[in-house]
Amino acid sequence: MHFKQPEILYFLFLLIVPILVHLFQLRRFKKEYFTNVRFLQALSIQTRKSSKIKKWLLLTCRLLLLTCIILAFAQPFFESKDSKNVNNEMYIILDNSFSMQAKGKKGELLKRAVQELLEETPENVNFSLLTNTDSYWNTDIKTIRAELQNLKYSATPFQLDNIIAKIKAHKSPFKKDIVIITDAVGLTPSQLKNMNTDNVPYFIIPKAEQKNNVAVDSVFIRQTLDDFYELSINTTNYSEDFKPIPMALYNQNKLIAKTIVDYKNKKQTINFTIPKQPFHGYVSIEDNDLTYDNKLFFSIAKVKKNNVISIGVPEKNNFLSRIYTNDEFNYSSTTLNTLDYNSIDKQDAIVLNELDEIPQALQTTLKAFVNKGGNLIVIPSETASVANLNTLMNQFGNIQFKSLESDEKLITKINFSHPLFAGVFENKTNNFQYPKVKKEFTIASSNPAVLTFEDQSPFLTAIKNTTSSVYVFSGPINTENSNFQQSPLIVPVFYKMALSKLNNGINANTIGNNSSYFVAVNLSKDEILTVKNQDEQFIPVQQLLNNKVQLFFNDYPEKAGNYTIYNSQKPIENISFNYPRTESNLSQVNESLLSDYKTSDSITTIFDTLQSNRSDNQIWKWFIIFALLFLALEMAIIKFVK
């Protein structure tokens, strides 16, 4: 037993006062003899004995009464079983990712969690609240009520390790109670590594009644015809039973096509044919589960011609004119001697086609060209020196040419997952007519190969960065050294290599993706580009390049939709943003991960548990009750005992 006011126990010395009073009252009786009446003498002896017992009883009651009063004022208590954590600070982590749109027994999981926090959190409890994107430090439920009521779903996935790192960075001399409210969708063991014994985590895992969901994943141009685009829309059905789902296509908020998706497999691709015109709209499905992935916004801009120049012997450049046609490219060919260096900055792609020697001045110019977003395609000459080629490669990355070999090799493998082939092949196949190369350089590179020889050495590899790409062949592809020009592969390979990162084709950006975006516009140093629609407006990070601007969106915008890029009040081009589809699969929950942690079904249970485990057992009230009982007992003795 402990006392909050132990100094009051010194008043126990006052117990000597009733003892002294009692002793003074114990006077000796003087014998007085009366007449010979024996009954009166007997009555006197009996009364004297009962009076003595009464005084001892009163003394005992008064001592106990005074003792109980003194102990009550000293506030005695028994220490709680979790007293060492009584000063812990509370942190509440609330997952507001889109998977919390799923419906539980009482509605959407996030809305129910917010309602429970508002109703059950004690008003005198101070805590810090952290969501996927926001932090509210050292607050209480009254102060943060409005923010909780207006809490929106976040496009940022729930990353528990990042939020725990924020809490650790918030320095405090006390330990931390961390209440984590999440459906645990996408929770991985690596996110739990930051948990340690200094923090006491409590998990509240609200569960969805149904884990069904259908998501629109992506869209791409399957085929470009003279007057039409053939669109392919990829969807995924995470439900156990495949029900038909209505799908609609909107351009400028006008319905232009509609169909029913009959799922036979988990993944289904739906095709639409639309006019070959600019598009600024979305595709949507009707699904009553998660709603955030029911729409996919995308744009198709007016086709812009890419500027491509090939530097080399005219006879060897002829095949490129058949690929880079006038309807999609502004193609030109020049020799090294007639090259206009001033025209390089205007190009989107440059082909170095079998140059015997690459001058240092050209290498420097090409480095600046690539850094500003241009694509470079290098086809080596069999007479080129290895040292000269490697000097060029050192400008861009870790590709090194070795010796020239004269062994004929077959090109047998296509890297279908390489970004160069995105949207090119409907099906993967290894059964095609293998092109061959008679002479080739050995290439050492850590970059993934695009095309590979039969001995697994690279025939075509690439160095990619945020703004551009450098593509490198290992050998000449002229008709004397190779039949690659007669292969069906040559058209998609050279076509895709020449496309710049300007918005050619489908534009459907993902919010939170760190990739950059290029806008073909000339700006002065004082001008900036703005991205906006009816609901939101922001200024992205931007970098001026030659004849274009590179934009970085980071975590903007906050809301998916169709936007327009403006230069002041002048619209430049349309752009679309979508939420990442990382939360679509509600089944990606590993409940065994939390077997070593404390879990609860509600915030009320956690508050009650903490209150009971960390509250001292106050017993001063019992001493007040005992004091009253002894007081009542004293009054009874005075009244009834003779």
LORO-436947 format. One line per 5 residues: number of its first residue (from 1); their letters; for each residue y, z, x of C-alpha. Coordinates in nm, 3 decimals. Layout:
N
NUM = A = Y:Z:X ~ ...
This chain:
642
1 = MHFKQ = 0.000:0.000:0.000 ~ 0.352:-0.091:0.120 ~ 0.702:0.019:0.015 ~ 1.013:-0.195:-0.019 ~ 1.236:0.116:0.014
6 = PEILY = 1.033:0.349:0.239 ~ 1.339:0.560:0.327 ~ 1.339:0.701:-0.026 ~ 1.014:0.878:0.056 ~ 1.223:1.137:0.240
11 = FLFLL = 1.315:1.271:-0.103 ~ 0.959:1.405:-0.128 ~ 1.093:1.708:0.056 ~ 1.266:1.795:-0.272 ~ 0.926:1.898:-0.403
16 = IVPIL = 0.987:2.235:-0.238 ~ 1.261:2.308:-0.496 ~ 1.034:2.356:-0.804 ~ 0.795:2.552:-0.584 ~ 1.070:2.795:-0.483
21 = VHLFQ = 1.190:2.825:-0.842 ~ 0.837:2.901:-0.950 ~ 0.796:3.172:-0.685 ~ 1.116:3.347:-0.791 ~ 0.991:3.354:-1.147
26 = LRRFK = 0.671:3.539:-1.050 ~ 0.812:3.895:-1.094 ~ 0.593:4.204:-1.095 ~ 0.545:4.369:-1.433 ~ 0.648:4.733:-1.470
31 = KEYFT = 0.402:4.951:-1.662 ~ 0.549:5.126:-1.963 ~ 0.317:5.358:-2.153 ~ 0.350:5.375:-2.529 ~ 0.187:5.595:-2.776
36 = NVRFL = -0.180:5.586:-2.799 ~ -0.206:5.254:-2.966 ~ -0.478:5.067:-2.784 ~ -0.439:4.745:-2.973 ~ -0.086:4.697:-2.843
41 = QALSI = -0.202:4.767:-2.488 ~ -0.468:4.499:-2.513 ~ -0.221:4.248:-2.654 ~ 0.016:4.307:-2.359 ~ -0.254:4.232:-2.101
46 = QTRKS = -0.355:3.910:-2.283 ~ 0.005:3.782:-2.305 ~ 0.071:3.842:-1.937 ~ -0.235:3.637:-1.831 ~ -0.149:3.335:-2.055
51 = SKIKK = 0.212:3.331:-1.929 ~ 0.094:3.305:-1.569 ~ -0.135:3.005:-1.645 ~ 0.149:2.831:-1.831 ~ 0.383:2.863:-1.533
56 = WLLLT = 0.124:2.711:-1.294 ~ 0.068:2.421:-1.533 ~ 0.442:2.359:-1.561 ~ 0.477:2.366:-1.182 ~ 0.201:2.111:-1.140
61 = CRLLL = 0.350:1.876:-1.403 ~ 0.698:1.900:-1.252 ~ 0.568:1.831:-0.900 ~ 0.375:1.529:-1.020 ~ 0.670:1.411:-1.230
66 = LTCII = 0.910:1.432:-0.936 ~ 0.656:1.267:-0.703 ~ 0.608:0.972:-0.940 ~ 0.983:0.924:-0.978 ~ 1.038:0.923:-0.600
71 = LAFAQ = 0.746:0.681:-0.543 ~ 0.874:0.451:-0.819 ~ 1.217:0.429:-0.654 ~ 1.047:0.351:-0.320 ~ 0.899:0.040:-0.497
76 = PFFES = 0.537:0.047:-0.379 ~ 0.333:-0.278:-0.379 ~ 0.008:-0.425:-0.255 ~ 0.061:-0.728:-0.026 ~ -0.044:-1.071:-0.163
81 = KDSKN = -0.346:-1.244:-0.014 ~ -0.132:-1.541:0.101 ~ 0.172:-1.343:0.212 ~ 0.203:-1.528:0.544 ~ 0.306:-1.846:0.357
86 = VNNEM = 0.544:-1.683:0.113 ~ 0.849:-1.837:0.288 ~ 0.707:-2.190:0.299 ~ 0.940:-2.473:0.205 ~ 0.823:-2.707:-0.071
91 = YIILD = 0.821:-3.086:-0.041 ~ 0.715:-3.305:-0.333 ~ 0.604:-3.661:-0.250 ~ 0.607:-3.884:-0.558 ~ 0.439:-4.223:-0.538
96 = NSFSM = 0.647:-4.473:-0.738 ~ 0.464:-4.788:-0.631 ~ 0.364:-5.042:-0.893 ~ 0.006:-4.920:-0.921 ~ 0.152:-4.613:-1.097
101 = QAKGK = 0.228:-4.847:-1.390 ~ -0.136:-4.804:-1.489 ~ -0.191:-4.612:-1.812 ~ -0.356:-4.272:-1.822 ~ -0.436:-4.052:-2.121
106 = KGELL = -0.068:-3.980:-2.188 ~ 0.094:-4.309:-2.088 ~ 0.204:-4.465:-1.761 ~ 0.109:-4.250:-1.463 ~ 0.455:-4.241:-1.304
111 = KRAVQ = 0.640:-4.165:-1.626 ~ 0.397:-3.886:-1.707 ~ 0.431:-3.737:-1.357 ~ 0.811:-3.741:-1.386 ~ 0.797:-3.578:-1.730
116 = ELLEE = 0.569:-3.303:-1.601 ~ 0.802:-3.234:-1.308 ~ 1.099:-3.206:-1.543 ~ 0.918:-2.974:-1.784 ~ 0.710:-2.755:-1.555
121 = TPENV = 0.911:-2.710:-1.235 ~ 1.076:-2.363:-1.234 ~ 1.454:-2.383:-1.225 ~ 1.476:-2.127:-0.943 ~ 1.247:-2.325:-0.710
126 = NFSLL = 1.415:-2.520:-0.430 ~ 1.232:-2.824:-0.299 ~ 1.276:-3.166:-0.139 ~ 1.166:-3.480:-0.324 ~ 1.057:-3.796:-0.142
131 = TNTDS = 0.959:-4.126:-0.304 ~ 0.854:-4.456:-0.148 ~ 1.215:-4.537:-0.061 ~ 1.442:-4.238:-0.139 ~ 1.473:-3.880:-0.014
136 = YWNTD = 1.643:-3.585:-0.186 ~ 1.660:-3.285:0.048 ~ 1.698:-2.918:-0.049 ~ 1.752:-2.964:-0.420 ~ 1.632:-2.816:-0.748
141 = IKTIR = 1.514:-2.956:-1.079 ~ 1.855:-2.922:-1.248 ~ 2.035:-3.113:-0.974 ~ 1.785:-3.396:-0.954 ~ 1.710:-3.434:-1.326
146 = AELQN = 1.914:-3.753:-1.371 ~ 1.760:-3.920:-1.063 ~ 1.409:-3.845:-1.187 ~ 1.482:-3.978:-1.533 ~ 1.615:-4.305:-1.386
151 = LKYSA = 1.344:-4.343:-1.120 ~ 1.226:-4.706:-1.094 ~ 0.912:-4.858:-0.953 ~ 0.942:-4.957:-0.588 ~ 0.838:-5.281:-0.421
156 = TPFQL = 0.771:-5.079:-0.105 ~ 0.401:-4.984:-0.087 ~ 0.314:-4.615:-0.073 ~ 0.278:-4.525:0.297 ~ 0.191:-4.156:0.314
161 = DNIIA = 0.200:-4.140:0.695 ~ 0.559:-4.268:0.703 ~ 0.673:-4.012:0.447 ~ 0.493:-3.729:0.630 ~ 0.672:-3.838:0.948
166 = KIKAH = 1.005:-3.801:0.763 ~ 0.912:-3.450:0.657 ~ 0.813:-3.356:1.012 ~ 1.144:-3.489:1.139 ~ 1.322:-3.260:0.895
171 = KSPFK = 1.331:-2.957:1.125 ~ 1.272:-2.613:0.976 ~ 1.157:-2.274:1.109 ~ 0.921:-2.238:0.810 ~ 0.589:-2.394:0.726
176 = KDIVI = 0.576:-2.659:0.457 ~ 0.397:-2.685:0.124 ~ 0.353:-3.057:0.053 ~ 0.269:-3.161:-0.302 ~ 0.156:-3.526:-0.309
181 = ITDAV = 0.150:-3.701:-0.646 ~ -0.024:-4.038:-0.607 ~ -0.301:-4.241:-0.765 ~ -0.434:-4.295:-0.408 ~ -0.451:-4.674:-0.449
186 = GLTPS = -0.459:-4.819:-0.098 ~ -0.472:-4.476:0.068 ~ -0.648:-4.505:0.406 ~ -0.778:-4.251:0.661 ~ -0.506:-4.352:0.907
191 = QLKNM = -0.240:-4.236:0.660 ~ -0.388:-3.886:0.663 ~ -0.382:-3.844:1.040 ~ -0.038:-3.684:1.044 ~ -0.162:-3.394:0.834
196 = NTDNV = -0.203:-3.076:1.039 ~ -0.254:-2.705:0.995 ~ 0.119:-2.634:0.994 ~ 0.152:-2.813:0.662 ~ -0.031:-2.716:0.344
201 = PYFII = -0.094:-3.035:0.140 ~ -0.183:-3.031:-0.230 ~ -0.288:-3.359:-0.390 ~ -0.234:-3.441:-0.757 ~ -0.432:-3.756:-0.839
206 = PKAEQ = -0.345:-3.893:-1.184 ~ -0.617:-4.132:-1.294 ~ -0.590:-4.450:-1.495 ~ -0.816:-4.481:-1.795 ~ -0.866:-4.852:-1.731
211 = KNNVA = -0.864:-5.023:-1.392 ~ -0.843:-5.374:-1.532 ~ -0.570:-5.605:-1.411 ~ -0.492:-5.974:-1.371 ~ -0.243:-6.088:-1.105
216 = VDSVF = -0.064:-6.412:-1.025 ~ -0.107:-6.425:-0.647 ~ 0.051:-6.741:-0.508 ~ 0.160:-7.095:-0.576 ~ 0.160:-7.407:-0.358
221 = IRQTL = 0.208:-7.781:-0.388 ~ -0.142:-7.923:-0.400 ~ -0.029:-8.282:-0.382 ~ 0.301:-8.471:-0.370 ~ 0.302:-8.797:-0.564
226 = DDFYE = 0.576:-9.053:-0.596 ~ 0.726:-8.898:-0.908 ~ 0.535:-8.573:-0.954 ~ 0.427:-8.249:-0.788 ~ 0.079:-8.115:-0.847
231 = LSINT = 0.112:-7.736:-0.841 ~ -0.180:-7.500:-0.781 ~ -0.146:-7.140:-0.896 ~ -0.387:-6.881:-0.759 ~ -0.477:-6.583:-0.979
236 = TNYSE = -0.713:-6.288:-0.941 ~ -0.889:-6.103:-1.221 ~ -0.975:-5.743:-1.126 ~ -1.125:-5.667:-1.467 ~ -1.491:-5.603:-1.537
241 = DFKPI = -1.494:-5.845:-1.829 ~ -1.326:-6.183:-1.799 ~ -1.111:-6.249:-2.105 ~ -0.900:-6.564:-2.155 ~ -0.542:-6.512:-2.036
246 = PMALY = -0.244:-6.720:-2.159 ~ -0.032:-6.871:-1.877 ~ 0.309:-7.035:-1.905 ~ 0.538:-7.221:-1.665 ~ 0.916:-7.189:-1.696
251 = NQNKL = 1.194:-7.386:-1.525 ~ 1.548:-7.250:-1.562 ~ 1.404:-7.011:-1.827 ~ 1.278:-7.305:-2.034 ~ 0.909:-7.340:-2.116
256 = IAKTI = 0.772:-7.661:-1.965 ~ 0.395:-7.605:-1.968 ~ 0.135:-7.368:-2.111 ~ -0.240:-7.320:-2.080 ~ -0.525:-7.069:-2.121
261 = VDYKN = -0.704:-6.938:-1.812 ~ -1.079:-6.900:-1.871 ~ -1.219:-6.691:-1.587 ~ -1.565:-6.770:-1.462 ~ -1.507:-6.602:-1.128
266 = KKQTI = -1.281:-6.329:-0.997 ~ -1.041:-6.585:-0.849 ~ -0.919:-6.883:-1.046 ~ -0.681:-7.165:-0.954 ~ -0.479:-7.338:-1.228
271 = NFTIP = -0.313:-7.677:-1.176 ~ 0.009:-7.806:-1.332 ~ 0.179:-8.144:-1.289 ~ 0.559:-8.131:-1.299 ~ 0.831:-8.392:-1.231
276 = KQPFH = 0.935:-8.432:-0.869 ~ 1.267:-8.258:-0.919 ~ 1.428:-7.933:-0.806 ~ 1.256:-7.634:-0.968 ~ 1.390:-7.280:-1.014
281 = GYVSI = 1.168:-7.072:-1.238 ~ 0.845:-6.881:-1.261 ~ 0.487:-6.879:-1.383 ~ 0.377:-6.590:-1.606 ~ 0.065:-6.454:-1.771
286 = EDNDL = 0.018:-6.216:-2.064 ~ -0.165:-5.909:-1.934 ~ -0.125:-5.561:-2.083 ~ -0.228:-5.369:-1.771 ~ 0.000:-5.378:-1.465
291 = TYDNK = 0.306:-5.584:-1.551 ~ 0.474:-5.619:-1.212 ~ 0.235:-5.895:-1.097 ~ 0.240:-6.093:-1.422 ~ 0.522:-6.318:-1.297
296 = LFFSI = 0.553:-6.522:-0.981 ~ 0.902:-6.660:-0.915 ~ 0.936:-6.974:-0.704 ~ 1.174:-7.255:-0.626 ~ 1.139:-7.615:-0.512
301 = AKVKK = 1.451:-7.757:-0.356 ~ 1.556:-8.116:-0.341 ~ 1.362:-8.275:-0.058 ~ 1.562:-8.275:0.264 ~ 1.479:-8.521:0.535
306 = NNVIS = 1.374:-8.368:0.866 ~ 1.523:-8.510:1.184 ~ 1.253:-8.597:1.438 ~ 1.291:-8.763:1.778 ~ 1.015:-8.867:2.015
311 = IGVPE = 1.084:-8.900:2.387 ~ 0.851:-9.133:2.570 ~ 0.736:-9.490:2.623 ~ 0.797:-9.698:2.305 ~ 0.441:-9.835:2.297
316 = KNNFL = 0.299:-9.483:2.289 ~ 0.547:-9.370:2.022 ~ 0.457:-9.638:1.768 ~ 0.198:-9.429:1.581 ~ 0.461:-9.163:1.504
321 = SRIYT = 0.674:-9.408:1.303 ~ 0.381:-9.450:1.062 ~ 0.367:-9.071:1.005 ~ 0.738:-8.989:0.995 ~ 0.835:-9.233:0.722
326 = NDEFN = 1.189:-9.291:0.598 ~ 1.138:-9.121:0.261 ~ 1.090:-8.777:0.423 ~ 1.210:-8.805:0.783 ~ 1.495:-8.937:0.990
331 = YSSTT = 1.281:-9.053:1.280 ~ 1.401:-9.201:1.607 ~ 1.235:-9.291:1.935 ~ 1.390:-9.297:2.282 ~ 1.293:-9.310:2.645
336 = LNTLD = 1.382:-9.034:2.888 ~ 1.640:-9.255:3.060 ~ 1.824:-9.339:2.738 ~ 1.807:-8.989:2.587 ~ 2.137:-8.861:2.444
341 = YNSID = 2.131:-8.487:2.515 ~ 2.402:-8.428:2.253 ~ 2.167:-8.548:1.978 ~ 1.905:-8.280:2.052 ~ 2.091:-8.006:1.860
346 = KQDAI = 2.080:-8.220:1.546 ~ 1.700:-8.247:1.547 ~ 1.443:-8.038:1.360 ~ 1.152:-8.143:1.582 ~ 1.116:-8.308:1.924
351 = VLNEL = 0.802:-8.480:2.055 ~ 0.758:-8.502:2.434 ~ 0.510:-8.787:2.440 ~ 0.336:-8.822:2.778 ~ 0.634:-8.784:3.010
356 = DEIPQ = 0.536:-8.813:3.376 ~ 0.813:-8.574:3.479 ~ 1.022:-8.336:3.269 ~ 1.363:-8.278:3.435 ~ 1.496:-7.926:3.470
361 = ALQTT = 1.804:-8.013:3.266 ~ 1.583:-8.121:2.976 ~ 1.373:-7.803:3.006 ~ 1.684:-7.588:2.978 ~ 1.808:-7.785:2.679
366 = LKAFV = 1.468:-7.761:2.509 ~ 1.459:-7.383:2.557 ~ 1.793:-7.348:2.378 ~ 1.671:-7.592:2.109 ~ 1.358:-7.383:2.037
371 = NKGGN = 1.552:-7.056:2.038 ~ 1.777:-7.198:1.768 ~ 1.490:-7.286:1.534 ~ 1.367:-7.629:1.646 ~ 0.998:-7.723:1.678
376 = LIVIP = 0.870:-7.874:2.003 ~ 0.554:-8.086:2.039 ~ 0.424:-8.140:2.392 ~ 0.173:-8.419:2.466 ~ 0.102:-8.417:2.843
381 = SETAS = 0.064:-8.727:3.057 ~ -0.245:-8.753:3.272 ~ -0.017:-8.829:3.569 ~ 0.205:-8.524:3.511 ~ 0.190:-8.250:3.772
386 = VANLN = 0.048:-7.915:3.668 ~ 0.341:-7.736:3.832 ~ 0.595:-7.930:3.628 ~ 0.409:-7.867:3.302 ~ 0.378:-7.494:3.374
391 = TLMNQ = 0.747:-7.470:3.458 ~ 0.816:-7.601:3.108 ~ 0.561:-7.367:2.947 ~ 0.709:-7.066:3.123 ~ 1.022:-7.119:2.914
396 = FGNIQ = 0.832:-7.039:2.592 ~ 0.526:-6.820:2.643 ~ 0.187:-6.758:2.794 ~ 0.034:-7.107:2.806 ~ -0.073:-7.237:3.146
401 = FKSLE = -0.210:-7.577:3.242 ~ -0.497:-7.590:3.489 ~ -0.662:-7.890:3.653 ~ -0.717:-8.230:3.488 ~ -1.080:-8.293:3.392
406 = SDEKL = -1.246:-8.628:3.331 ~ -1.530:-8.502:3.109 ~ -1.534:-8.661:2.766 ~ -1.518:-8.394:2.493 ~ -1.543:-8.391:2.115
411 = ITKIN = -1.295:-8.209:1.892 ~ -1.535:-8.018:1.667 ~ -1.355:-7.718:1.518 ~ -1.055:-7.676:1.288 ~ -0.883:-7.339:1.257
416 = FSHPL = -0.835:-7.345:0.879 ~ -0.662:-7.005:0.881 ~ -0.386:-7.124:1.113 ~ -0.042:-7.141:0.942 ~ -0.018:-7.508:1.039
421 = FAGVF = -0.291:-7.590:0.786 ~ -0.160:-7.375:0.501 ~ -0.202:-7.574:0.178 ~ -0.358:-7.872:0.359 ~ -0.730:-7.836:0.285
426 = ENKTN = -0.884:-7.752:-0.051 ~ -1.222:-7.667:0.102 ~ -1.333:-7.578:0.451 ~ -1.561:-7.831:0.612 ~ -1.717:-7.877:0.952
431 = NFQYP = -1.871:-8.210:0.864 ~ -1.615:-8.469:0.974 ~ -1.600:-8.751:1.226 ~ -1.529:-8.576:1.554 ~ -1.244:-8.731:1.756
436 = KVKKE = -1.298:-8.752:2.132 ~ -1.083:-8.721:2.443 ~ -1.176:-8.869:2.781 ~ -0.935:-8.680:3.009 ~ -0.776:-8.344:2.937
441 = FTIAS = -0.620:-8.046:3.110 ~ -0.780:-7.705:3.096 ~ -0.544:-7.470:2.912 ~ -0.531:-7.093:2.950 ~ -0.374:-6.928:2.646
446 = SNPAV = -0.405:-6.611:2.443 ~ -0.272:-6.785:2.133 ~ -0.521:-6.895:1.866 ~ -0.619:-7.260:1.894 ~ -0.540:-7.502:1.612
451 = LTFED = -0.807:-7.755:1.712 ~ -1.093:-7.676:1.949 ~ -1.330:-7.878:2.167 ~ -1.706:-7.843:2.146 ~ -1.701:-7.606:2.447
456 = QSPFL = -1.455:-7.375:2.259 ~ -1.163:-7.471:2.484 ~ -0.837:-7.556:2.298 ~ -0.732:-7.913:2.228 ~ -0.420:-7.809:2.034
461 = TAIKN = -0.261:-7.464:2.051 ~ 0.071:-7.318:1.944 ~ 0.329:-7.056:2.036 ~ 0.496:-6.922:1.722 ~ 0.803:-6.703:1.692
466 = TTSSV = 1.030:-6.599:1.409 ~ 1.242:-6.912:1.426 ~ 1.026:-7.198:1.551 ~ 0.701:-7.317:1.706 ~ 0.590:-7.490:2.025
471 = YVFSG = 0.276:-7.703:1.986 ~ 0.084:-7.806:2.298 ~ -0.192:-8.066:2.332 ~ -0.432:-8.033:2.625 ~ -0.454:-8.408:2.689
476 = PINTE = -0.297:-8.747:2.617 ~ -0.374:-8.898:2.275 ~ -0.295:-9.262:2.353 ~ -0.559:-9.509:2.237 ~ -0.697:-9.555:2.587
481 = NSNFQ = -0.772:-9.186:2.635 ~ -0.859:-9.076:2.280 ~ -0.938:-9.198:1.932 ~ -0.745:-8.908:1.777 ~ -0.488:-9.156:1.638
486 = QSPLI = -0.765:-9.304:1.423 ~ -0.873:-8.960:1.295 ~ -0.772:-8.842:0.945 ~ -0.651:-8.522:1.112 ~ -0.356:-8.684:1.284
491 = VPVFY = -0.143:-8.721:0.971 ~ -0.149:-8.357:0.846 ~ -0.126:-8.224:1.203 ~ 0.186:-8.418:1.306 ~ 0.337:-8.398:0.957
496 = KMALS = 0.318:-8.017:0.948 ~ 0.427:-7.978:1.312 ~ 0.751:-8.164:1.240 ~ 0.846:-7.957:0.936 ~ 1.112:-7.704:1.017
501 = KLNNG = 1.139:-7.363:0.857 ~ 1.401:-7.494:0.622 ~ 1.288:-7.473:0.261 ~ 1.064:-7.775:0.233 ~ 0.808:-7.732:-0.044
506 = INANT = 0.751:-7.407:-0.233 ~ 0.997:-7.123:-0.185 ~ 0.840:-6.791:-0.293 ~ 0.944:-6.509:-0.059 ~ 0.785:-6.165:-0.061
511 = IGNNS = 1.012:-5.859:-0.075 ~ 0.970:-5.649:0.239 ~ 0.835:-5.939:0.443 ~ 1.010:-5.948:0.780 ~ 0.996:-6.326:0.818
516 = SYFVA = 1.325:-6.511:0.839 ~ 1.468:-6.789:0.623 ~ 1.676:-7.089:0.731 ~ 1.962:-7.244:0.538 ~ 2.098:-7.584:0.636
521 = VNLSK = 2.471:-7.516:0.633 ~ 2.757:-7.516:0.881 ~ 2.959:-7.194:0.876 ~ 3.263:-7.079:1.065 ~ 3.252:-6.743:1.241
526 = DEILT = 3.436:-6.571:0.955 ~ 3.214:-6.705:0.676 ~ 2.906:-6.526:0.543 ~ 2.632:-6.613:0.297 ~ 2.564:-6.400:-0.011
531 = VKNQD = 2.246:-6.387:-0.221 ~ 2.285:-6.301:-0.588 ~ 2.173:-6.346:-0.945 ~ 2.283:-6.189:-1.274 ~ 2.142:-5.845:-1.188
536 = EQFIP = 2.179:-5.801:-0.813 ~ 2.387:-5.912:-0.518 ~ 2.350:-5.847:-0.145 ~ 2.453:-5.981:0.194 ~ 2.153:-6.040:0.423
541 = VQQLL = 2.155:-6.010:0.800 ~ 2.239:-6.358:0.930 ~ 2.259:-6.546:1.256 ~ 2.449:-6.869:1.311 ~ 2.250:-7.148:1.474
546 = NNKVQ = 2.359:-7.506:1.541 ~ 2.356:-7.669:1.201 ~ 2.184:-7.390:1.009 ~ 2.190:-7.016:0.942 ~ 1.896:-6.782:0.989
551 = LFFND = 1.871:-6.508:0.725 ~ 1.682:-6.177:0.746 ~ 1.626:-6.002:0.413 ~ 1.437:-5.688:0.528 ~ 1.379:-5.478:0.211
556 = YPEKA = 1.620:-5.675:-0.010 ~ 1.644:-5.758:-0.290 ~ 1.521:-5.457:-0.483 ~ 1.415:-5.659:-0.785 ~ 1.197:-5.971:-0.797
561 = GNYTI = 1.349:-6.282:-0.949 ~ 1.526:-6.611:-0.893 ~ 1.842:-6.596:-0.679 ~ 2.100:-6.836:-0.539 ~ 2.252:-6.840:-0.189
566 = YNSQK = 2.631:-6.870:-0.199 ~ 2.894:-6.952:0.059 ~ 3.187:-6.773:-0.099 ~ 3.172:-6.908:-0.458 ~ 2.991:-7.229:-0.366
571 = PIENI = 2.615:-7.236:-0.437 ~ 2.416:-7.362:-0.139 ~ 2.053:-7.347:-0.254 ~ 1.811:-7.154:-0.472 ~ 1.568:-6.892:-0.345
576 = SFNYP = 1.300:-6.676:-0.510 ~ 1.159:-6.331:-0.435 ~ 0.841:-6.159:-0.550 ~ 0.688:-5.815:-0.523 ~ 0.399:-5.785:-0.276
581 = RTESN = 0.060:-5.792:-0.448 ~ -0.077:-5.495:-0.250 ~ -0.099:-5.272:-0.561 ~ -0.279:-5.513:-0.793 ~ -0.633:-5.388:-0.731
586 = LSQVN = -0.656:-5.046:-0.898 ~ -1.012:-4.999:-0.773 ~ -0.912:-4.959:-0.408 ~ -0.931:-4.579:-0.431 ~ -1.154:-4.385:-0.189
591 = ESLLS = -1.184:-4.041:-0.350 ~ -1.400:-3.908:-0.066 ~ -1.094:-3.923:0.163 ~ -0.948:-3.619:-0.011 ~ -1.261:-3.406:-0.013
596 = DYKTS = -1.120:-3.184:0.264 ~ -0.786:-3.128:0.088 ~ -0.677:-2.912:-0.203 ~ -0.650:-3.115:-0.521 ~ -0.518:-3.028:-0.865
601 = DSITT = -0.486:-3.190:-1.203 ~ -0.121:-3.097:-1.269 ~ 0.195:-2.964:-1.108 ~ 0.175:-2.662:-1.339 ~ -0.152:-2.553:-1.185
606 = IFDTL = -0.005:-2.574:-0.834 ~ 0.302:-2.368:-0.921 ~ 0.087:-2.107:-1.096 ~ -0.154:-2.091:-0.802 ~ 0.125:-2.050:-0.549
611 = QSNRS = 0.291:-1.785:-0.766 ~ -0.026:-1.580:-0.807 ~ -0.141:-1.611:-0.445 ~ 0.196:-1.531:-0.291 ~ 0.337:-1.270:-0.529
616 = DNQIW = 0.301:-0.907:-0.421 ~ 0.127:-0.672:-0.666 ~ 0.414:-0.444:-0.774 ~ 0.290:-0.100:-0.886 ~ 0.619:0.095:-0.928
621 = KWFII = 0.595:0.042:-1.302 ~ 0.273:0.245:-1.306 ~ 0.450:0.535:-1.139 ~ 0.722:0.522:-1.406 ~ 0.451:0.535:-1.672
626 = FALLF = 0.284:0.830:-1.500 ~ 0.621:1.008:-1.473 ~ 0.674:0.969:-1.847 ~ 0.323:1.098:-1.914 ~ 0.382:1.404:-1.699
631 = LALEM = 0.715:1.461:-1.872 ~ 0.543:1.444:-2.210 ~ 0.270:1.675:-2.082 ~ 0.533:1.926:-1.964 ~ 0.701:1.926:-2.305
636 = AIIKF = 0.365:1.979:-2.471 ~ 0.284:2.274:-2.243 ~ 0.619:2.434:-2.314 ~ 0.574:2.393:-2.688 ~ 0.211:2.469:-2.746
641 = VK = 0.092:2.693:-2.462 ~ 0.175:3.064:-2.525
